[in-house]
Amino acid sequence: MKKKFKNLIAISLIISMVCSLSINSFAATTAGQEMRTQVLYLADVIENDNMMNDFITRGEFSRMVVKASPYKDSVSAYDSNSGFSDVSTDYQYASFIKVAAKEGYMTSYLGGLFKPFDYLTYKDLTRACLALLGYTNDDFSGSQIAGRLETFSSLKLNDNIDKGITDFVTKKDAVNAIYNTLKTNKKGGTSAYGPTVFTNLSVNSDGDLNATGLTKTKLEGPFILKRGEALNLSIPFDITLANIFINGVSATLETTFRELSNNGYLIYYYNEATKTIYLYKEGTTLESSTMVKKGYVNHIYYSASDTITPTRVEIDLAYYTLGTSEAKFAFSYTGTISVGDQIIFIYTKNDDTSTSEDSSGDGTVTTAGTITSAYIYDLKY
């Protein structure tokens, strides 16, 4: 039952992760780049974050562009005949190359060659991203290359990329270009391209991608890591190789242990596929009005007409309404939380001063917010 209560705070904390990461989305900082990278991880457009500054091959990029296309879920691993003489049937990206070439995202060479191990050029990158948005050769009169470059730039698909037309591009360049493409309107359209391909992806008010929906389907958690406990025993991958974020900011293992020592506990999620760990400290602001908090239960109040189901609690001398059936059960006679317990709880703050009737006879009281989930905090160190 305790595990069930832990799972109740998942949605609230998940939202904070993406919102925290998007704060610096336009800044030329490491956090901004990491945010872009994480969005593409969650969308399965990229597989890992190894050697981001290395040049990317045409074969590697074929997977990226197809995974960012409407064909992302229809590529068959069994259809490994790419149709190119220099792409073997056992090459891991053979099926992606076939789709990328067929749909016009990438071009081939004379003699039926694809050159999968050649590095991707900036010219290749511009063509692929514009093709995703629906642009074809017919949209560019005169010099195709010049027209594509001009459109690529005017749509700001080159944000955070500094390359010449024949330059090779890095994996980081490709990440930025695909990210920019996903948040850009399709040709002739009035809404961003990304959400048309990824139903759980949206664009926030700042014009950046909000991957909250994608995150919900990718993370394991939430879990509590308490002072004195070992994170590596709970994570199914080598944490020394993990990407770690604390409240949305990139962190090291050393920082994680220091924060754990200072705060007593951290709430964490992990993504095994991307080897990423997201940790949150007490007091983290979630969404726009939801908080994670720790406190002692002073009183539990019941309705005069229902002495089985609690309706409100007092925690550290502040009143909170119980807003979900799970939260009400947690504080009930048969639940896991009693008066005197120290708990972690999630609540939505009231926008304005709210009052509610106190069935104990104290009249109306001001409530700080509505609790959606709660569970015991039993730190022993």
N, C-alpha and C positions, 0 to 999 in steps of 0.2 A: 504493500500500500504506500509505503514511503517513497518508493520509486515512482509510483503513479503521481504523487504530489510534485516530485521534482520535475516531471515532464510537463506539468501545467504551466511552468514559467517559460517554456521554450519560445513561444511566439513573441512574447514581449522582449526578451533579450535578443532574439535574432534580429529584430528590427533595429535595435541600437547598433548592432555590428555594422550593417551596411550604411546606416545614417552617419555613424562616426567616421567610417572610411571615406564618405563622400564629401566631408567638410573641406578637404584640401584638394578637391578634384581638379581645379584649374591651376593650382600652384605648381611651379616647377621644382618639386621636391620629391624625395624618395617616397614619402607616403603617397603622393599622388600617383606615382608610377605603380606602386604596390597595389593601390586600389584598383587601377585599371587591370593589372595582371590578375588580381583575385576575381574580378567579375568574369574574365574570360575562362579562368579555372572553373568557376561554378557553372558556367555555360558549356563546359567541356569543349571549348574551342581550342584550348591548349592543354597539353598533358602534364607538363611539369615546368618548373622555373629554372632548370639547369642552364647555365651559360647563356644568359639572356643577351649578353653583349657579343656573342658569336654570330657570324653570318648564318642565315637560314637557307637551307637548300630548297630547290623547287619541289622536290618530293615531300619534304616536311611541310612546306606551305600549302600543298594541295589539300592536306588534311584540314588545316586551319580554315581555308576559304570554304570548303565544303561543309564543315561543321558550323560555319556561320551562315549557311544558306538554307533554303527550304528543303534541301535534300539531306540534311544532317542526320536524319534517322532512317534513311532509306538506302544507305550504302551497304551493300552486302559483302561480308568478309569472304564469302565463297566465290564471288564473281571477281576473280583476281586477274582476268585477262584485260589488261589496260588498252590493248590495241597498238602499243608502241614496241618496236623491236628492241629497244634498250631498257625496257622495264620488265623484269622477270616476274613470273606469276607468283613467286614466293616473296616478292618485295612487299614490305608491310604497308606501303601506301599505294599499291597498285590500283585498288578499287577506287580510291579517292582521286587518283590521277585521271582515271577514266571519266568520272563525273565532272571534274574540273575542266577537262578539255571539251567534253560534249556540250556543257552549258555555257562555254565561252568565258569562263573565269580565268583560264590560262590558255596560252597558245602553244603550239608545237613547232617543230623545226622541219626543214626539208628532209626527205628521206624517211619519214615516219618516225622521227626521234622526238623524245620529250626532254632528255637530258636531266634526269631526276636528281643527279648529284651535283649539278651546277648550282652556284649560289643565285638566289633570287635578286633581281635588279629592281631599282625604284620604278622603272618603266613597267615591269611585271606587276608590281604592287598596285600602282595606280589603275591599271587595267582591271585587276581583280576586284578591287573595292568599288569601282564605278559600275562594273557588271553586276555586282550584288544589288546595287541600287536601281538597276534596270536600264542602264545606259548601254547603247550598242554603237557600232561603227557609224550608223546613220546619223547619230547625234553630233558628229564631229566632221565639219567640212574642212577642206584643205588638208593641212598636216594633222593626221590622227594623233600623233604623239603630242604636239603642241596643244591641241584641243583638249586632250585628256589631262595634261598637266594643268592647264588653266582652270578646268572644271574642278579637278581634284583640290586645287588651292582655294578656289572661290567657295567651295563647300566646307572648307577648313578640315578636310580629311588629312591634311599634312601637319596638324597640330602636334607638337612635340617630336617632329621628325625633321631632320636637316640633312637632306641628301640631294645629289644631282641625278639626272635622268639615267645615267649608266652606272651609277654607284650600286654596289651590293648593299643589301639591307640586313640588319640584325633581327634577331627574334624580337627584341624590344621594339624595334621600328614596326614590325608586323603587328605586334600586340596593339600599339597605339593606333595604327591605321584601321585595323578591324574594329577596335573600340569606337573610334570616331565615326566609322561607317554605321555601326549599330545605332548610334544616337542621332543619325542624320535622316532627314525625310527621303523617302524613295522618289525617284524621278516623277514629277508631276503630282506628288502626293502632299498631304498636309499633316502627316503624322510620321513619327520615327520608324525606321525600318526594323530595328531590333525586336520590338514587341510583336511584330507580325510573324517573326520566326520563333521567338521564345515567348510562349504565352505567359510565363511568370516573370517576365522582364518588363520594366517600365522606365520612363524618363521622369526625373524629379523636377522640381521648380527651378533648379539651377541649370537645367538642360543636360544633366549628366545621368548616367544609367543607375537605376535603383534595382539591385539584384535580390531584394528581400525574398521574393517568391522562389527564386532559384535556390537561395540559401536554405529555405525550409526543407527542401527535398534532398539536400546534400549533407547536412550536419547530423552528428550524433551528440546528444546532450539534451538539457544541461546536466552537469555534474558539479559536485562541490569538491574542491581540493582544499584540505585543511592543513594548517601549519603542522609540520612533522610528517606529512604523508608524501609519498613519492609519486610524482606525475608519471614517470615512465612505466609504472606498474599498471596504469589505467589506460594508456594510449597504445593502440596496436601497431605502432611504427616507431622508428628510432627518433626520439625527440631531439637529438642533437642535429638532425637533418631537417627539422620542422621549421616552417614559417610561423612565427609567433606574433600575435597582436594582443595588446592589453588596452582595453577601451578604444579599439580601432587604430592604435598607434603601434608601429613595428617595435618589437622588443626582443631581447636576448634571453637565454635561459637564466643568466645571472640576474637580470632585471626581474624576471618572473619569480625567482626564489626570494629576492629582496622584498618584492611587493607582498608575497605570501607571508613572509615573516612579519612585515609591518602591519598587514591588515588582518591576519589571522585566518583568512580564507579567501579563495577566489572561485568564482563560478566559471566553468569552462565548457566549450564545445570543441569538437574536432572534426575535420574532414579527412578521412583516410586516403581518398583518391588524390587529393592535392597536398597531403601531409601538412595541413595547416591547423593551428590551435588558436582559438579565440578565447581570451580570458577577460573577466569583468570584475572590477572592484566594487565594494559596497558604495551605494550612493550614485551609481551610474544612472544617468538620465536616459530613459528609453522612449522612443518615439518623441512626442512633444510634451506629454504630460504623465508618463508612466515611470515609476521609480522602483528600484530594488532597495530594500531596507532591512535592517536587523533591529530587533527590539524584544522586550519582555512583555508577556501577556499579563495585563492587570485584571481585566474582567472580560467575561463573555456574557452577552445579553441575548435573551430569548423573547420572542413575541408573546404577548398575553394569550393569544389564541393558539399558539403552537409552542409548547414547552420542549419539543424535541429538536426543532431546527433553530439554531442561533441566527440572529439577523445582524448583529453588530458586535464589535470587540473594542476593547480599550488596550492600546499598546503604548507603553511609555507615556501614559497620561493623555494620549490623543485618541479620538474616536475614529473608527473606520467601519463603513458598511461592508457587509459580505455580499459580493456581487455574483458569485457563481455557485452552482450546486456542489461542486468539488470543494470550494473554500468553506462553505457552510458545513459540509460533512467533516472536514478536517478539524473544525473547532467544536463539533458536536460531542455528546457524551460517548459515542462509539468511535470517534475519530482519534487522531494521533496527538492532538495539541490540547494542552490543559493550561489553566491559570498558573503562572509562575514559569512557564517554559520560555526559553529564548528561541526565537524563530527568525527565519528569513522569509520575507513576504514581498509580493509584487502588488502594487496598488496604483490606481489611476487617480491623480490629483484632481480635485474639484476645480473647475474654472472660476467659480464664484463661491461665496460662503454658502454652504448647504446645511440644512438642519434636518433632523429626523426625530420621530417620537421615541422616547425612551420608555419602554414598557415597565421599567423598574420603579417608575414614579418620579423620576427626576425631570420630567418634562422634555422639551426639545433640547437637543445638543448640536453643536457644530461638528461636522465630520470632516476629516482631512482628505478623505478620498474613499475609493471602493477597492477592496482587496479582491483580486482575481485568483490568487494561489498563495499557498504558504506551506512551509515544512520546517521540521525541527532543526535547530542548529545546536549541535552537541560537541563543541570544541573541547578537547581534553588536554590541550597543551597550553 
